[in-house]
Amino acid sequence: MRGHRPVRRRGRLVVPAGLRRHRGRLAARPGGAADSKLAAAIFCHIAADLAPRAESLHGGLAVLLDVDEHTGGFGGARAYLTDPRAARPAGVMIGYPGMDEVVVGGRGLWRASIAVHAPSGHSGSSKTVIGAITRAAHLVRLLDAAELPGANTGLRFPLPPKLSVTAFHGGQGFSVTPDRVDINVDVRTTPGFDAHDAETLVRKAVAELDAALPAPVPTEVAPVATWPPFRLAEDEQPAAALLNAATEAGLTVRPKTAGPSNIGNLLAGEGIPATAGFGVPYEGLHGIDERAHLAELPQVYAVYQRAVLDLLGG
């Protein structure tokens, strides 16, 4: 559970600075109203409301507010998981917004930076040189043409893997052909196409490049990050508790496997099951005019409270 801590003053919820109400919506510049300040407020209030009943409940409840999520570093979550004083969670519910779905899974990722080399030269030289940009462009074509498997429904994972070249850097000006180009590759992985498969595919394309267009220095592949894919079945906790609570509240929700990776992937790598989304409806997510609907806030609160009580035997 993550976000910023709200303040309770004379029985009223005071929203964090930078937020404002507008026609039944909570707006923020730049973003954060839906993702996920309201979730943080909900989770803090649930913890506060259940604290007096702690002796009648079984297990424990912790609220983690991590402000390092969008960097990809997840510093708060990592610090919590490595803190010897903190109880290791049996499950986590992450308050991403959206009221129609409970996110029970997500594709993983394998990321690498690739350095493509070639002799440098002058663009006006009479000597023809296959430059680093030409070699890197050829590698991009090889990667774009690489065959990836489709969705493996036999593994109950509805999304296929995906490869994207997300950065291409090299050269400047007009007169000099560079001796190096760096590209970033992002592969979204699935149970049927994991990080090992992703790295094998990329290194195969690099080997083809170096064979077809040789250079004095081999192309270098430097893996940057690896997160496993994850997916909970509808009867696995904490997904079951959240789905059941939504149904009991009269809501029609469906389990979803997300295309983008999220903090649930980090937790999956630690063997911790997680849901990664159920919250208030929203508009303009991650934009400068992100807006969260307030009318549904009591329903979302009730669903999470019911799910937590179910998990704690209350």
Sequence and secondary structure as in RCSB ss.txt:
>XXXX:A:sequence
MRGHRPVRRRGRLVVPAGLRRHRGRLAARPGGAADSKLAAAIFCHIAADLAPRAESLHGGLAVLLDVDEHTGGFG
GARAYLTDPRAARPAGVMIGYPGMDEVVVGGRGLWRASIAVHAPSGHSGSSKTVIGAITRAAHLVRLLDAAELPG
ANTGLRFPLPPKLSVTAFHGGQGFSVTPDRVDINVDVRTTPGFDAHDAETLVRKAVAELDAALPAPVPTEVAPVA
TWPPFRLAEDEQPAAALLNAATEAGLTVRPKTAGPSNIGNLLAGEGIPATAGFGVPYEGLHGIDERAHLAELPQV
YAVYQRAVLDLLGG
>XXXX:A:secstr
  S   EEETTEEE  TTEEEETTEEEETTS IIIIIHHHHHHHHHHHHHGGGGGGS S       S TTTT  H
HHHHHHH TTS   S EE     SSEEEEEE EEEEEEEEEE   EETT SS    HHHHHHHHHHHHHH     
 BGGGTB    EEEEEEEE   SSSEE SEEEEEEEEEEBTTB HHHHHHHHHHHHHHHHHHS  SS  EEEEEE
EE  EE  TTSTTHHHHHHHHHHTT   EEEEESS  HHHHHHHTT  EE      EESTTSTT EEESTTHHHH
HHHHHHHHHHHTT 
